[in-house]
Amino acid sequence: MDLPFDFEKPEDSPGFLLWQTTITWQRLIKRGLETFDISHSEFVIMALLLWFKAHHFEATQVLIANWSMLDKMTVSKSLKRLSAQEYVTRREHAKDTRAKHVSLTEKGMKLIIQIVPIVEHIDSQFFAKLDTHETELFKKILAKLL
């Protein structure tokens, strides 16, 4: 049978390897977040809000979507859930009535400060197979692909 693949074996495909790597890493993160009842997307949003606050960015849903590369619907649904859990607040933007200003509540701040080290530990264990040079090269390659 004549197959349409450019690669002899699946593991020869960079896209397939990236897929497998991403899925494996996401499973580890998901497992680490389970006890906190937040999704990976919700974690990313809360972590960005913490980073934005520390760097004096005015956080909006659009800014969150742009920085996280999550689609607008995922950001919106995640923020609704985080708001219902009282981890974030959303209110009308002072200058742009179409935009929503988003911020962490005190409860959200406490949670994300607790979770970030857990996720960073998972990351460090997952990427520990790479030495320092490989890690820097990997980050450069990923940045170039983006």
N, C-alpha and C positions, 0 to 999 in steps of 0.2 A: 504494500500500500504506500502510495506517495503522500507524505505528510507535508503540510504547509509551514512547518516550523523552520526557523533559521538556525535552531540549535539541535544538536544530536540528543542531548539529555536535558531534562528540565533544569538541573543545577548549573548548566552552562548559560542560562538566561539571567542577566543581571536583574531584570524586572521580577522574575520568579524568586530569586534569592532575596531581593528587597522585600517582596511580599511576605515570604516566610519569616524573615528577620523581624519585620514590623509586627506581624501577628504574634510571634513568640514574645516580643517585648511588651506588647499591649496586654497579653494575658497576665504577665507578671504584675504589671501596674494595676490591672483590674483586681487581681487577687489582693494586692496591698491596700486597695481602697474599699474593699467590700465591707469591712467593719465600720466604716464611716458613712456608708449609705450615700456615696456620691459617685458619679460616673467619671471616667477619665476626662471627658469634655468639660464637665463641671469643675474638676480639679484644675484644668488648664485655665479656665476662665477666672477662677478664684486666685490662682497664682499670678495671672496677669494683673488682676486688680490690685494685688499686694505690690507688685513691681511698679505699676503705674502710680500708686499712692507714694511709694518711696522716692519716685523720680518726678513727682509733681506733674503728672500727665492728667488731663481731664478725661476720665474714662467715659466712653459712650459705647453703645452696642456696636456701632460701625467700627470704632477703633478696635474693639475686642475681636470682631470678625476678621478685620484686616490683619491684625497681628497673629492671631491663632490659626488663620486660614480655615477656620470652621465656616460652614455655610451659615447664612443669616438665620435660617429657620432653626438650626441646631442651637445657635447662640440664644435666640429668642426663647425656645423651649427650655433650655438649660437655665436661663435667667429666671424664668417663671417658676421653675422648680426650686431654685436656690432662694428666690424671694419668699416662696411659700414656707420654706424651712427656716426663714429669717436669717439667712447667711448674707444676703445682699439687699440693697434697696435700689429701686429704680424710680427716678422722678424726672419731671420735665426739665429739659436743658434750659439754662438761663438765657442763652443767646439764640438757640435754634429750637423752635417749638416742635419740629419734626423729630428731633433727637431725644434720646433718653440718657440722662446722666446716671451712671451706675457706680455704686460703691459698696465696699464690704461693711457689714454691721460689726459690732464688737464681737458678737457670737461667731460670725464668719471669719473675722481676723484671728480669733483664738484657734479655730479649727484649721485654717490654712497654715498657720505657723506650726501647728502640731504635725500636719501631714507632709509638708514640703520635705523635711528631713527623711521621712520614710520613703518617699518617691525617689529622692536623690540617692538614698542607700540602694534601692532596687536598681537604679541606673548604674551606680558605680559597680555593683556586683555583675550586672549584665555586660557592661563594657570592659570589665577587668581582663577579659581575654586579649584585649588590645594593649600594647605598651604605649607609653606617652607619645612617641613619634607617630605610631599608627592612629592613635586617637586624634591627634592634631590633623593628620592627613585625612582621616575619615570625615571630620568636621568640615574641612575645606572642600572635600568632594561633595558632601551634602549641600553645602552653601552654594556651590557652583551649579548643582542640579536645580536648585530653587531659583 
